[in-house]
Amino acid sequence: MEDYDKLMVGDQSTDGRIIIADKDRLCYLVKSGSKGSFSIRTISKQLLGEFIDYYKKNPNKKAEDARVELKELSDIDKYEYGYNATLTAMAKMVLDPKNELVRKGNPAESSRAENHLLKTTGLQQIYYGAPGTGKSKTIKDLTFGESVIRTTFHPDSDYASFVGTYKPITEEVTLRDCYGKKVIDEETNEVVKEERIAYKFIPQAFLEAYVEAWKKLGSSKKQYLIIEEINRGNCAQIFGDLFQLLDRNEYGFSDYPIVADKDMQKYIEKEFAGWEITNKDEINQLYGEANMVSLIMKGERLVLPSNLYIWATMNTSDQSLFPIDSAFKRRWDWKYVPIREGRDKETNAPLNWYINTGDKQYKWWAFISKVNELIGSLTNSEDKKLGYFFCKAKDGEIDADLFVSKVIFYLWNDVFKDYGFDDKDFQDEEGKILSFDRFYEDKNGKTNVDIAIVEQFLENLGVEEYISEEEEEKIDAVPSNNETKGNDKTKYSFNGSEPLGKGDLGISIIKQYLKEHPEMEYSEIKETFPDSMLGKELKLIGLIVTRQEIIENAIERYKQRAYGFYKKDRKFYSSDGVEFYVSNWWNITNIDSIIQFAKEQGWTVEPTK
């Protein structure tokens, strides 16, 4: 009999004869009108519930019939059935609100709800993408400094492990004799204690976050519940009836409260003892219940508060045992985390991780880019691709053992196994297949990574070698026009021009593009010509920089590099009025990037003798 509690203060019957003046836990105070006059009547909620149950089963019977048939069937005071007309009207208001109920509410309460309850978004979000894209890191950064409770789903996760359940615990108790008296140690004269097994309700991640969120509601603080690997568990089993709570109204509270089980009620009531919700009137107004907050504090109703954020991560490539149904998906906002180069949180500079085989070093980001191209071409899918953080580097280094055990193992066993190894990238110089076992070799009874095979695979992909600090210094010693590196003096013709050195070629290509796109703003120009085109963005000020950036960065180690930006032929203005300069730092290590850009525009770049 829960229907009886749906009416709220201010509700009226469509004919205006019944007005709910007030209500408490047990009764309604009803203003009832007849023939132009009104009287105040107290209607028991239990009595109304009994009448509604009867009315559902016997919709065509008259109020007088109900009074006769229900009288003295229970311990309820049947004298109140003398108000059969009032009860009939109230039953219709509950059962047919569309036609029988006018919901005006209390004007003062409505005003407070409108003014005080803030509209909330982003409460339930799933961050998804390829493994290693930094989904957990993204959430960690976004929730920095906030209250966070974290859990991870797995195939054995269930409602009890997510919400809470009774568990055996060890507790110390006073030992008593058969008469109930405390046992005293004769030697120490102290009370004897012993450890016993007891059962206690232990809250888990959801319930802990739920309680903390309600306690923080009055202070406007947020509570986050983070679920890692949400698609690795049976969400239907884990959430159970909590699923209903995920429907939130525009103010962030659950649209449909649910009844908590008795064990949970006891725990919640104990946790909320003495707590007061400052805006309880506004919350009650949302549900049309004068005592909804009271029910929540007693644990009799479960409602997600507006400050409880439930965020989750999901790898799109995981072989999930339990598919997430569409009804569950609809209750979440989905945030795609793309594959991109890892950057330092503080400086936003590229992390520049590298694979170390011992003899050689290869750029990690170059490998990620190349192998994802291969995965895309073979699988025609984004799901199996690798993110930058698929491996966790130590001081920027991913050694050969880690690379094979984690990366190669994943590629050979989860990605490529269903598509074969016919591509030339999986063959050695003799055309033999690079099977997984070939990445290991046995020497002197020990199994070690075969470095030669690792390097073979990386070079098959065309992964660029990592440039050490020493090599960077050699590059820095090249003259600022940077037309040579070593003995390479190749010149180029751009759209039929006279031969140009590498520095002048790069400038000419960028100048031509800016000429054809005079409408571009500075941010768009920076995006079109990123620092990464130079191949060594950490060591230079940048490819496209403002005059102020040059001045600020022209410290001792940058003076020589900064000087070259000031030349007249490298100064430009964007459509939004930003003065900027273009670097000519092109050499044999990076010239291909700007040449490729030119060819994408349909321009011709040809080496000249």
Secondary structure, 3 states (H helix, E strand, C coil): CCHHHCCCCCEEECCCCEEEEEECCCEEEEEEEECCEEEEEEEEHHHHHHHHHHHHHCCCCCHHHHHHHHCCCCCCCHHHHHHHHHHHHHHHHHHCHHHHEEECCCHHHHHHHHHHCCCCCCCEEEEEECCCCCHHHHHHHHCCCCEEEEEECCCCCCHHHHCEEEEEEEEEEECECCCCCECECCCCCCECEEEEEEEEEEECHHHHHHHHHHHHHHHCCCEEEEEECHHHCCHHHHHHHHHHHHCECCCCCECCCECCCHHHHHHHHHHCCCCCCCCHHHHHHHHCCCCHHHHHHCCCCECCCCCEEEEEEEECCCCCCCCCCHHHHCCCEEEECCCCCCECCCCCCECCCEEECCCCEEEHHHHHHHHHHHHHHHHCCCCCCCCHHHCCCECCEEEHHHHHHHHHHHHHHHHHHHCCCCCHHHECCCCCECCHHHHEEEECCEEEECHHHHHHHHHHHCCCECCCHHHHHHHHCCCCCCCCECCECCEEEECCCCCECHHHHHHHHHHHHHHHCCCCCHHHHHHHCCHHHHCCCCCCCCCEEEHHHHHHHCCHHHHHHHHHHHCHHHEEECCCCCEEEECCCCCCCCHHHHHHHHHHCCCCEEEEC
